[in-house]
Amino acid sequence: MIPFLDLKKINHRFEAEFQKAFKEVLSSGWYIKGKQHNAFEKEFADYCGSKYAIGCANGLDALNLAIKAFGFGVGDEIIVPANTYIASILAITDNGCTPVLVEPNLQTYNIDVERIESAITSHTKAIMVVHLYGQVVAMERVWEIAKKYHLKIIEDCAQAHGAMYQGKRVGTLGDISGFSFYPGKNLGALGDGGAVCTNILDIAEKIKALGNYGSHIKYENLYAGLNSRLDELQAAFLNIKLKRLDADNNRRREVAKYYRQNINHCDIILPQCEDEEGHVWHLFVVRCGSRDRLQEYLRGRGIETLIHYPIPPHKQQAYKQYNHLSFPLTEQIHNEVLSLPISPVMNDEEVKVVVEAINGFRG
């Protein structure tokens, strides 16, 4: 069996370092907001090229805190891709804001930047860009629009750790950004975690308080905040893995390159990559009109695949008020996408097996 993502194998490479870090944290007696937490915030900010990084409990909280820090709420609109994981939209509605969904570019699956301007109203406060599957959004046009209409840019970087655009890493391409360290991410914890990055000092300070019950000083609460903190153990593990992130991303690029050069099937649409540094291949997503048959075929040959994502956000039960909306490109993508195995620990033979199996598919 070729697993979709072998987390045990990925993390085994760090086992000795993890054990050492665990003993250090355990013996310190300090498990929340200690030296490991502070060290990771500094290292991650430096890595991203951001002035400030604030750890939190998960990626959804990171986006939630980002929106909350700017004071957006009821009556405010935030533009967001229709083709995204639901967390992007949950963060918007959790703050009482209205998500304004925009169709994707069918080549990159990211938000179609040429459709953004027509979605702006007098209530629009921000544009949330999602670097989906690991590929950076075409930010030049987003910057132009945001400047013209005085909008904030929120980056959802949950799938794009380390990706670059015009020499800058994601997390620094807007006013504020949210990261997830869910175990399956390119930079994944051994539990859950997240971070917010920004270059704005007062926003960074506000987020620190918001994630700590709205408090800088114990028992004194400035805001109605959250309990959303990155614990010492996860911070320690993440700091260890951060040092390997670029190398791991490069291995993902190698696997993706082999797939793109060697998968040759008339029924399968391969993902496009506009810039090598701008894609870290969190997911390698193909499209196929007979997606379900392809998935079953690969399963029969011992190859695990997943679907990212089977149901678009506007068709989810949780958002019944949007079920009547039509986003044909988004719906087409969700009906056709299939994610192939890709990770930094896949060996060349496994990659070849996947290619040979796909090329042998008779849809």
N, C-alpha and C positions, 0 to 999 in steps of 0.2 A: 504493500500500500504506500502510495506517495501522499502524505498528508497535505492538506491545504496550508497549514502553518504549524511547524513543529516547535512549540514554545519550550518544551523540555530540552530539545537539542540546542536551541538558541541560547537559553540561559545556562546550560551546562558549561559553556565556555567561560563563564564568570564565577563558577561555583566557589573556588578558593577565595576569591576576593569578596564574594557575598558572605561567606562564613566569617571572614575576618571582620567585615563591616558589622555583621549582626552582633558579634561578641562585643565590639566597641560600643554599639548603641545600648546593648543590654547592660553592660557594666557601667555605663555613664549615669543611668538612672534618670535620664532626660529623654522623653519620647515624643514631645511636641515642640516645634519651634526651637530647636537647639542648634548646635554647630553644624550638623549635617544638613539641616534645612537651610541654614544661612549660606553654607558653602555651595549648595546646589543652586540656589537663587542667583548667586553671583556668577557661577560657572555657566549657567544656562543663559543669563543675560549677556555675558561676554560672547558666548557661542553665537547667539542670534544677532549680536550687534545692537542690542537694546540697552538703554540706560537702566531699566528696571525690569525685573522678573519677580512675580509674586506667586508663590506656590498656593495651590488650593486642592480640593478633594478630588476633582474630576474635570473632564472637559466641558460638560454641560454647565457646571458651576463657573468655569472660567468665562464662558460666554455670558452667562447670567450676570456675573460680577461686572463684566465689561460694560454691559448695557446699563446696569444699575448705577455705575460710577458716573455716567454722563447724565443721569437723572431723567432718562427717557421713561415714559409711562403712558397712561391711558390717553388716547387721542393721537399719539405719535405713531408714525409709520416707519418701518424699516424694510428696505428692499432686500430680498434674499432669493437665491436660486430656487426654482421649483424642484430641480433635480438635486437633492441633497439628502443626507441622513436627517432624521426628524429632530435630532438634538439642536440643530441650527435654529429651527422654528420654535421649538419648545422654549429656548432661552428668550425669544422675542415675546411670546405670549405669556410666559411666566412673569414678565414685567408689565403686563397690561398693554403692551404695544400691539400694533396690527402688522402682521407680515404681508408684504406685497410681493407676490411670487412672480419671477421672471424666468422665461424659458431658457434652456441651455443652448450652447453652441454644439451642434451635432458631431463636430470633429473632436472636441476636447472634453465634452460633457460638463464643462464649467459654465457658469452664467454667461449668457450671450451679452457681452458688454455693449453691443449696439442696440440692445433693447432696453437698457437701463433708463435712459433719459426719458423715454415716453411713459415710464411708470412713476415718475416723480410728480408729487402733488404738493400743495401748500402745507401738508402735514408730514412730509417726509423729513426725517431727521438724520438718517444714516443709510449707508449701503453695507450690507454684510456680504463679503466675498468668501467663498468656500473653495479652497484649493483641493478639489475633489480627486480622490485616488492617488494624490501625491503630486499633481501637476499645478503649477502656479497659474492663477488667473492672469489674463492680459491686462496688467495694472495701469499701463499708460493712459488708456481711455478712461478707466475708473478715476484716476487722479484728476483728469480734465473735468469730468462731470462733477466730482465732489467739490472741486475748487469753484466751478461756475455757480453751483447751487448752495454752497456753504454747508456741505454735508460731512458728517464724520464717516470714516471708513473703519469697519470692524472686520478683522481677518479671523476666519475659522481655519486654524492651522492644524486641526486634529489629525490630518492624514499626510502632512507635508513637512515634517521635521527635517530641516536642513536644505530644503529646496531654495533655489536662488532666482532672483529676477534683477537684471541689470546690475549685477555685482552685490546685491543686498539679499540677505536671507529673509524668508517669510517670517512674519512676526514683527517686522519693522517697515512694512510696506503701507501701513495705514496709521490711524491714530492709536489703535489698541488691538490686541490680538489674544486669542484663546487657544491653548494647546491641551491635548489629552495625552495622558500617559497610560491609558488602558493597556493591558499586557500585550495585545496584538499589534500595537502601533510600532512604527519604525524605531521610536524610542519608547519602550514599554516598561512599566514598573512590574513588580511581582504582586501587585494588588491594583489599586486604582490611584489616580493622581491627575493633577492638571496644573496649568500655570497661565498667568496673564502677563503679557509684555506690553510696555508702553515707554515712551520717552518723556511723558508729561508728569512732572513731579507731584503735583497736587492730586492727579488722578491715581497715581501709584499709592500715595499715602491713603487716599480714600478707600482703595481696594483692600489694602492691608487691614483697615478697620472693618470694612464690610464683611470680609471673610472671617472675622473674629467677633461675631455677634454685634458688629457695628462699633467696636470698642478699640481704642488705643491704650487706655488705662483701665485696668481691671475694675469692673463694677460701675464704670462710667461709660454710657453708651451714647455716641453721637448720632448713630443711624440705626434704623431697623435692619440689621444685617443678617448674615447667615453663619452657620457653623461649618466652615469649609476650609480645612487646613491640610497641607501636605505633611504627613508624619515623618519622623526621623528615619525610620527604616526605609521607606520608599525613596526618600531623598538620597540616602546613602547608596541604595541600589542604582538609582538613576544617574548619580554622579559617576559611578563606575562604568555604566553602559554608554554614557554620553561620549566618552573618549573613543569609543568604537563606532559612533554613529556614521561618520563620513565613510569609513571603510565598508560598513554594512550597506549604506546607500549605494556605494559603487558596485558592490556585488549584485544588488538588485538591478542596477542598470545593465550589468553584464547579462543577467538572466533575461531581462526584457529585450535586450538587443538580439539575443539568440532567438527568442520567440518570434520577434518581428521579422527577422531575416529568413527564418526557416519554416514558419507556419504558412502553408500555401493551400488554401481551401476556398473555393468559390463561394461557399455559403457563410464564411466567417469574416467579419469585419474586425481588423486589428486596431488597437488604439493608436492615435496619432501623438507624436511628441514634437513640439515646436522648438524646444531647446533642451539639450541634454542636462544642463545644470538645473533647469527649471522643472525637472520631474524626478521624484525619488521613488516612484513605483511602489507606493504602499500597496496598491492593488494593480494587477494586470487584468484588465477587463476587456473581453471580446464581446462582440454582438453576433447573434445567430437567430434567424427566424424560427428555427426549430430548436431553441435553447433547451427546452426540457428533455428532448430526445438526446441532445448532445451531452447533457449532464448525466443522464442515465447510462449512456454509452461509456463515458469516461469512468463512471463509478464501477461499471462492470469490468473495467481494465485496471482497477485498483488505484484510480486517480481521484482524489477528493477535490471538489470544487464548491464554491458558494455563490450566492446571488446577492449583489450589492447594487440595488435593493429590490425586493419583489413587489413592494407596494409604495407608490409615491406618497409623500406627506399629505397632499390634498385629497387623497382617497382613503386616508386612515379614519377609523371610527372615532378617534380622539378629536378629529377636526371635521365633524359632520357638517359644520357650517360652510366648509369649502368643497364638499363632495360634488357639488353641482358644477364646479369650475372645470374648464377643459384646457389641458396643457398637452396637446398631441405629441410634441417631441419628447417631453418628459415621460409620458405614458408609453411611447414606443420604446424608449431606452429601458424602462423597467420591465418590459415584456421580453426583451432580447438579451440583456446583459448576463454574462457568466464570468466569474473571477477564477482564473487559473492559479495553481500553486506558484507562489513566488516568495522567496525569503533569502536572507544572506547565508543560510546553511544548506540550501539545496545544492547538491553536487551536479556535475556536468551530465552524468549518466541519467539522473532523474529528469533533468531538463530535456534531454533527448527523447526519453520515453514519452513525456507529455507531447512533444512535437509530433513524434511518429504516430501516436494514438490519434491525435486530432486530424492529421493529414489522411488517416485511414477511415475517418468518419464518413458514412454514407447517409446523409440526411433524408 
